[in-house]
Amino acid sequence: MNDQTNDQANEQLVGREAEQARLRASAAAAAGGRGSLVLIAGEAGVGKTALARQALARSGLAVHEGFAAQGG
């Protein structure tokens, strides 16, 4: 993770305890060798990326991040 990603992972998330707990459980299962797929959906700007980054930053897992841009 780069410095910007680390800063975003350290943001304070309010009211996301249940979501964080589910992501921590999934990350712990992955670290233990049990893979799964986690999808996070929601409106733009509600904190999906911050939620995922925070959970992954604390997981101890290797993180590789990418993005896609719409082309024309």
Secondary structure as GFF3:
##gff-version 3
##sequence-region A 1 72
A	DSSP	alpha_helix	3	9	.	.	.	ID=ss1
A	DSSP	alpha_helix	17	31	.	.	.	ID=ss2
A	DSSP	alpha_helix	48	57	.	.	.	ID=ss3
###
